[in-house]
Amino acid sequence: MRAILHVDMDAFYASVEQHDRPELRGLPVIVGGGSGRGVVAAASYEVRAFGVHSAMPTRIALERCPQAIVVTPRMSRYREVSEQVFALFHEVTPLVEGLSLDEAFLDVTGSIGLFGAPAVIAASIKARVRERTGLAASVGVSHNKLLAKIASDLEKPDGLCTIAPDEVQRILDPLPIQRLSGIGAKTAARLEECALHTFGQLRQAPETVLWPLFGRYTKRIRERASGIDERPVVADWQEKQISAEETFETDLRQRDTLRSELARLTDKVGVRLRAKALLAATVTIKVRRRDFTTYTRSRSFRPPTQDTGTVLQIARELLDGWLGEQPRAAVRLLGVGVSTLSPAVQLDLFAPPQAQPGDALPIRPPPRASARLDPTLDQIRDRFGAAAVTRASALERPAKEDGFSDVRRRR
């Protein structure tokens, strides 16, 4: 039988801020955007007592807790702490499946002989996380991923919970169905209309009730409600997409402003792409209008690249094409992403792109000066901070004499 841990850092972003700024400890802290359209990225346990939670609009969060302190996210700092935590995981087992910066599954089956029983390993991880980062983690222990994840949430914060094979039904049956991964608010409401409120009721429900709700997924849902999960911990998971997006305080209309914002977002994507030593062969833009209608446009190309200028050129062509279809559209959100990722290898900058089958569009490799620019900018930012240098393409141009201007604050 496998031994699986689910490690979840408690209120991660907020806890990092409270650790780094002692004056925030014990206070209600919200990490996220403070504007009218800002969203709560993380909420400290002090502010959760007021009904504030992540993904909630900041405006509503402040209505519930006016005394809350809103802190701007520092993603580079959170990634730094996350790397320390994941390095610790890998000291215990090579089978680590990261779900986010602050959450991971660990298969410690092969580590028991070296480090002790699964619960002992879990306690050791909690202690070492606190020693290295000053932060608390909750750990769930069981024989599969589903149960380990449920267990990690049962005794938060700073919890350690084990679900043994002979305890599964006793622990799961009384739990509300909202705790089952994959059951969203709408599905939960429909289940409650059928008088299905708990894992136990879902597990024992007749096929005639579940099939209209889940169709061919009925068997899987019943298995999940019974604590059955055969998914392995996948340690070789690779990132499928790198993206950046922003929701604007005021809807944008000017083409030049949108192009500048696109350049700024593309620069962020390029930095992450190179930091992960990856190449991309597809660029995608995402545009959301004022009425929340969302559009995406993509283009694949060859050879793959990590050059910011190349990605930006394609992204701009995609954006210009969309703007041509919808001139003067009010844009609420803009995003850019790269996908079809592969490990970076040394490319011949002067070799012409080789013909390959498929629909990918050939592109000209970046000139040598451009290839040197990105690493230089990355080094400057690593040393002096992300705001130390900005590409000219990301600077806003003066408004044209058309009577329109785009003045807004970012989240």
C-alpha positions as CSV (number, residue, x, y, z in Angstrom):
1,M,0.0,0.0,0.0
2,R,1.3,3.4,-0.9
3,A,2.0,6.2,1.6
4,I,1.0,9.6,0.3
5,L,1.3,13.0,1.9
6,H,-0.5,16.2,0.8
7,V,1.4,19.3,2.1
8,D,-0.4,22.6,2.0
9,M,1.1,25.8,3.3
10,D,-1.3,27.7,5.5
11,A,-2.5,31.0,4.0
12,F,0.7,31.1,2.2
13,Y,1.0,34.6,0.7
14,A,-0.5,36.2,3.8
15,S,1.8,34.1,6.1
16,V,4.9,35.2,4.1
17,E,3.9,38.8,4.5
18,Q,3.2,38.4,8.3
19,H,6.6,36.6,8.7
20,D,8.5,39.3,6.7
21,R,6.7,42.2,8.4
22,P,6.3,41.4,12.2
23,E,4.0,44.4,12.6
24,L,1.3,42.5,10.6
25,R,1.3,39.4,12.8
26,G,-2.0,38.8,14.5
27,L,-3.7,41.4,12.2
28,P,-6.3,40.7,9.5
29,V,-4.3,40.7,6.3
30,I,-5.5,40.6,2.7
31,V,-3.0,40.0,-0.1
32,G,-4.4,41.1,-3.4
33,G,-5.5,44.1,-5.5
34,G,-6.8,47.1,-3.6
35,S,-8.7,48.6,-6.5
36,G,-12.4,48.4,-7.3
37,R,-11.8,45.3,-9.4
38,G,-9.1,43.8,-7.2
39,V,-9.4,40.3,-5.9
40,V,-8.2,38.6,-2.7
41,A,-5.3,36.4,-3.6
42,A,-4.8,35.2,0.0
43,A,-6.4,35.9,3.4
44,S,-4.8,35.5,6.8
45,Y,-6.7,33.4,9.3
46,E,-7.4,36.6,11.3
47,V,-9.4,38.0,8.4
48,R,-11.1,34.7,7.5
49,A,-13.0,35.0,10.8
50,F,-15.0,37.8,9.1
51,G,-16.0,35.6,6.1
52,V,-13.2,36.8,3.8
53,H,-11.7,34.2,1.5
54,S,-9.5,34.0,-1.6
55,A,-11.0,34.9,-5.0
56,M,-13.4,37.3,-3.3
57,P,-13.5,40.8,-4.7
58,T,-11.4,43.0,-2.4
59,R,-14.3,45.5,-2.2
60,I,-16.6,43.0,-0.6
61,A,-13.8,41.7,1.7
62,L,-13.3,45.3,3.0
63,E,-17.0,45.6,3.6
64,R,-16.9,42.6,5.8
65,C,-13.7,43.6,7.5
66,P,-13.0,47.4,7.1
67,Q,-9.9,47.2,9.4
68,A,-8.2,44.7,7.1
69,I,-4.8,45.6,5.8
70,V,-4.4,45.1,2.0
71,V,-0.9,44.1,0.9
72,T,0.2,44.1,-2.7
73,P,1.4,40.6,-3.8
74,R,5.1,40.0,-4.1
75,M,5.2,36.9,-6.4
76,S,9.0,36.8,-6.6
77,R,9.2,36.5,-2.8
78,Y,6.6,33.8,-2.7
79,R,8.4,31.9,-5.4
80,E,11.6,32.2,-3.4
81,V,10.0,30.7,-0.3
82,S,8.3,28.0,-2.4
83,E,11.6,26.9,-3.8
84,Q,12.9,26.5,-0.3
85,V,9.9,24.4,0.7
86,F,10.1,22.2,-2.4
87,A,13.8,21.6,-2.0
88,L,13.0,20.2,1.4
89,F,10.3,17.9,-0.1
90,H,12.9,16.5,-2.5
91,E,15.2,15.8,0.4
92,V,12.6,13.3,1.5
93,T,11.5,11.7,-1.8
94,P,12.0,12.3,-5.5
95,L,8.3,11.7,-6.1
96,V,7.0,15.2,-5.6
97,E,4.0,16.5,-7.6
98,G,3.6,20.2,-7.3
99,L,0.1,21.6,-7.6
100,S,1.0,25.3,-7.0
101,L,3.6,27.3,-5.2
102,D,2.3,26.2,-1.8
103,E,0.9,22.8,-2.3
104,A,2.2,19.3,-3.3
105,F,1.7,15.6,-3.2
106,L,4.6,13.4,-2.0
107,D,4.8,9.7,-2.4
108,V,7.0,8.6,0.6
109,T,6.4,4.8,0.2
110,G,10.1,4.3,-0.7
111,S,11.3,6.6,2.1
112,I,9.7,4.7,5.1
113,G,12.7,2.5,5.6
114,L,15.0,5.6,5.8
115,F,12.9,8.2,7.6
116,G,10.2,6.2,9.5
117,A,6.5,5.8,9.4
118,P,4.5,8.2,7.1
119,A,3.1,10.2,10.1
120,V,6.7,10.6,11.4
121,I,7.8,11.8,8.0
122,A,4.9,14.3,7.9
123,A,5.8,15.6,11.4
124,S,9.4,16.0,10.3
125,I,8.4,18.0,7.2
126,K,6.3,20.3,9.2
127,A,9.1,21.0,11.7
128,R,11.7,21.5,9.0
129,V,9.4,23.9,7.0
130,R,8.9,26.0,10.1
131,E,12.6,25.9,10.9
132,R,13.7,27.0,7.4
133,T,10.9,29.5,6.5
134,G,9.2,30.4,9.8
135,L,5.9,29.3,8.2
136,A,3.3,26.6,9.1
137,A,2.1,23.8,6.9
138,S,-0.7,21.4,7.2
139,V,-0.1,17.8,6.1
140,G,-2.5,15.0,5.3
141,V,-1.4,11.4,5.4
142,S,-3.1,8.5,3.7
143,H,-2.8,5.7,1.1
144,N,-4.0,7.8,-1.9
145,K,-4.0,11.4,-3.1
146,L,-7.7,12.0,-2.6
147,L,-7.7,11.0,1.1
148,A,-4.4,12.8,1.8
149,K,-5.8,16.0,0.4
150,I,-8.9,15.7,2.4
151,A,-6.9,14.9,5.5
152,S,-4.7,18.0,5.1
153,D,-7.8,20.2,5.3
154,L,-9.4,18.6,8.4
155,E,-7.1,20.1,11.0
156,K,-6.0,23.4,9.5
157,P,-4.1,25.5,10.4
158,D,-0.8,23.9,11.3
159,G,-2.5,20.5,11.3
160,L,-1.3,16.9,10.8
161,C,-4.1,14.4,10.1
162,T,-3.9,10.7,9.1
163,I,-6.7,8.7,7.4
164,A,-6.0,5.0,7.9
165,P,-7.6,2.4,5.5
166,D,-10.0,1.2,8.3
167,E,-11.1,4.8,9.0
168,V,-12.1,5.9,5.6
169,Q,-15.9,5.4,5.8
170,R,-16.1,6.8,9.3
171,I,-14.2,10.0,8.5
172,L,-15.6,10.6,5.0
173,D,-19.3,9.8,5.3
174,P,-20.2,12.8,7.5
175,L,-18.2,15.3,5.4
176,P,-20.2,17.9,3.3
177,I,-20.0,17.2,-0.4
178,Q,-18.4,20.5,-1.0
179,R,-15.1,19.0,0.3
180,L,-15.0,16.6,-2.7
181,S,-12.7,17.8,-5.4
182,G,-14.6,18.5,-8.6
183,I,-17.9,19.4,-6.9
184,G,-18.5,23.1,-7.6
185,A,-21.1,25.3,-6.2
186,K,-23.7,24.6,-9.0
187,T,-23.2,20.9,-8.8
188,A,-23.4,21.0,-5.0
189,A,-26.7,22.9,-5.2
190,R,-28.2,20.3,-7.6
191,L,-27.0,17.5,-5.3
192,E,-28.7,19.2,-2.3
193,E,-31.9,19.5,-4.3
194,C,-31.7,15.6,-4.4
195,A,-31.2,15.5,-0.6
196,L,-27.5,14.6,-1.0
197,H,-25.5,16.6,1.5
198,T,-22.7,14.3,2.6
199,F,-20.1,11.9,1.2
200,G,-22.0,9.0,2.7
201,Q,-25.3,10.0,1.1
202,L,-23.5,10.5,-2.3
203,R,-21.8,7.1,-1.9
204,Q,-25.0,5.3,-1.3
205,A,-27.2,7.2,-3.7
206,P,-29.0,5.1,-6.4
207,E,-27.8,5.2,-10.0
208,T,-31.1,6.7,-11.1
209,V,-30.3,9.8,-9.0
210,L,-26.6,10.2,-9.9
211,W,-26.7,9.4,-13.6
212,P,-28.7,12.5,-14.6
213,L,-26.2,14.6,-12.8
214,F,-22.9,13.0,-13.7
215,G,-23.6,10.8,-16.8
216,R,-20.6,8.7,-17.6
217,Y,-18.6,10.1,-14.7
218,T,-21.1,8.6,-12.2
219,K,-18.9,5.6,-11.3
220,R,-15.9,7.9,-10.7
221,I,-17.9,10.2,-8.5
222,R,-19.1,7.3,-6.4
223,E,-15.6,6.0,-6.1
224,R,-14.3,9.4,-4.9
225,A,-17.1,9.6,-2.3
226,S,-16.0,6.2,-1.1
227,G,-12.3,7.3,-0.9
228,I,-11.1,5.3,-3.9
229,D,-8.4,7.0,-6.0
230,E,-5.8,5.1,-8.0
231,R,-4.0,8.2,-9.4
232,P,-0.2,8.0,-8.9
233,V,2.0,10.9,-7.8
234,V,3.4,12.2,-11.0
235,A,6.9,13.6,-10.4
236,D,7.7,14.4,-14.1
237,W,4.8,16.8,-14.6
238,Q,5.9,19.6,-16.9
239,E,4.5,23.1,-17.0
240,K,2.1,23.3,-20.0
241,Q,1.8,27.1,-20.3
242,I,3.3,30.3,-18.9
243,S,1.1,33.3,-19.0
244,A,0.5,36.7,-17.5
245,E,-2.7,38.8,-17.5
246,E,-4.2,41.9,-15.9
247,T,-7.7,43.2,-15.2
248,F,-7.7,47.0,-15.6
249,E,-9.3,49.5,-13.2
250,T,-10.7,51.4,-16.2
251,D,-11.5,49.7,-19.5
252,L,-8.9,50.4,-22.2
253,R,-9.7,51.5,-25.8
254,Q,-6.6,53.0,-27.2
255,R,-4.6,50.7,-29.5
256,D,-1.2,52.2,-28.4
257,T,-2.1,51.7,-24.7
258,L,-3.1,48.1,-25.3
259,R,0.1,47.4,-27.2
260,S,2.1,48.9,-24.3
261,E,0.3,46.7,-21.8
262,L,0.8,43.7,-24.0
263,A,4.6,44.4,-24.1
264,R,4.7,44.6,-20.3
265,L,2.9,41.3,-19.9
266,T,5.0,39.6,-22.6
267,D,8.1,40.8,-20.8
268,K,6.9,39.0,-17.6
269,V,6.3,35.8,-19.6
270,G,9.7,36.0,-21.2
271,V,11.5,36.3,-17.8
272,R,9.6,33.2,-16.5
273,L,10.3,31.3,-19.7
274,R,14.0,31.8,-19.4
275,A,14.1,31.2,-15.7
276,K,12.6,27.8,-16.3
277,A,15.0,27.1,-19.2
278,L,12.1,26.5,-21.6
279,L,11.3,27.3,-25.2
280,A,7.9,28.0,-26.5
281,A,6.3,27.3,-29.9
282,T,2.8,28.8,-29.4
283,V,1.7,32.3,-28.5
284,T,-1.8,33.0,-27.2
285,I,-3.5,36.3,-26.3
286,K,-6.6,36.6,-24.2
287,V,-8.9,39.6,-24.4
288,R,-12.0,40.2,-22.3
289,R,-14.4,43.0,-23.2
290,R,-16.4,45.2,-20.9
291,D,-19.4,42.8,-21.2
292,F,-17.1,39.9,-20.0
293,T,-17.1,38.2,-23.4
294,T,-13.7,36.6,-23.6
295,Y,-11.6,35.9,-26.8
296,T,-8.4,34.0,-27.4
297,R,-6.2,34.0,-30.4
298,S,-3.2,31.7,-30.9
299,R,-0.4,31.0,-33.4
300,S,2.2,28.3,-33.5
301,F,5.6,28.7,-35.1
302,R,9.0,27.2,-35.5
303,P,11.7,27.0,-34.3
304,P,10.7,27.4,-30.7
305,T,12.0,30.4,-28.8
306,Q,12.5,32.1,-25.5
307,D,13.2,35.5,-27.1
308,T,10.8,38.2,-25.7
309,G,10.9,40.2,-28.9
310,T,9.8,37.3,-31.0
311,V,6.9,36.4,-28.7
312,L,5.9,40.1,-28.5
313,Q,5.9,40.4,-32.3
314,I,3.5,37.5,-32.7
315,A,1.4,38.6,-29.7
316,R,1.0,42.1,-31.3
317,E,0.0,40.6,-34.6
318,L,-2.7,38.6,-32.9
319,L,-3.9,41.6,-30.9
320,D,-3.9,43.8,-34.0
321,G,-6.0,41.2,-35.8
322,W,-8.5,41.1,-33.0
323,L,-8.7,44.9,-32.8
324,G,-9.2,45.0,-36.6
325,E,-12.3,42.8,-36.0
326,Q,-13.5,44.9,-33.0
327,P,-12.3,48.5,-33.3
328,R,-12.9,50.7,-30.3
329,A,-13.8,47.7,-28.1
330,A,-13.6,48.4,-24.4
331,V,-11.0,45.9,-23.0
332,R,-11.4,44.9,-19.4
333,L,-8.7,42.2,-19.3
334,L,-5.6,41.5,-21.4
335,G,-3.3,38.5,-21.2
336,V,-0.6,36.7,-23.1
337,G,0.7,33.2,-22.8
338,V,3.1,30.8,-24.4
339,S,2.7,27.0,-24.7
340,T,4.0,24.0,-26.5
341,L,7.0,24.1,-24.2
342,S,10.2,22.2,-24.5
343,P,13.6,22.3,-22.7
344,A,15.9,25.0,-24.0
345,V,18.9,23.8,-26.1
346,Q,21.7,25.8,-27.7
347,L,20.4,27.0,-31.1
348,D,22.4,28.1,-34.1
349,L,21.3,31.7,-34.4
350,F,22.2,31.9,-38.0
351,A,20.8,28.6,-39.3
352,P,17.6,29.0,-41.3
353,P,14.5,27.3,-39.9
354,Q,14.2,23.8,-41.1
355,A,11.1,22.7,-42.9
356,Q,8.9,20.5,-40.7
357,P,5.5,18.9,-41.2
358,G,2.5,20.6,-39.6
359,D,0.9,24.0,-39.6
360,A,3.5,25.8,-37.5
361,L,4.5,29.1,-39.1
362,P,8.3,29.5,-39.7
363,I,9.8,32.5,-38.0
364,R,13.2,34.2,-38.4
365,P,15.5,33.5,-35.5
366,P,16.3,36.6,-33.4
367,P,19.4,38.6,-34.3
368,R,22.4,38.1,-32.0
369,A,21.9,41.5,-30.3
370,S,18.4,40.6,-29.4
371,A,19.5,37.2,-28.1
372,R,22.0,39.0,-25.7
373,L,19.4,41.6,-24.6
374,D,17.1,39.3,-22.7
375,P,19.7,37.6,-20.4
376,T,21.2,41.1,-19.7
377,L,17.9,42.5,-18.6
378,D,17.2,39.4,-16.5
379,Q,20.6,39.8,-14.7
380,I,19.8,43.5,-14.0
381,R,16.4,42.7,-12.6
382,D,17.8,39.8,-10.5
383,R,20.3,42.2,-8.9
384,F,18.3,45.4,-8.6
385,G,14.7,44.3,-8.7
386,A,12.0,43.9,-11.3
387,A,11.4,47.6,-11.6
388,A,15.1,48.5,-12.3
389,V,14.7,48.5,-16.1
390,T,11.7,48.7,-18.5
391,R,11.6,48.0,-22.2
392,A,10.7,51.0,-24.3
393,S,7.9,49.0,-25.9
394,A,6.2,48.7,-22.5
395,L,6.0,52.5,-22.0
396,E,2.8,54.2,-22.8
397,R,2.8,56.6,-25.6
398,P,1.1,60.0,-25.4
399,A,-2.6,59.9,-26.3
400,K,-3.4,60.7,-29.9
401,E,-5.5,63.7,-30.7
402,D,-8.8,61.7,-31.0
403,G,-10.3,62.9,-27.8
404,F,-9.7,59.6,-26.0
405,S,-7.3,58.8,-23.2
406,D,-6.8,55.8,-21.1
407,V,-6.1,56.7,-17.5
408,R,-6.3,53.8,-15.0
409,R,-4.6,52.1,-12.1
410,R,-3.4,48.6,-12.1
411,R,-4.5,46.1,-9.6
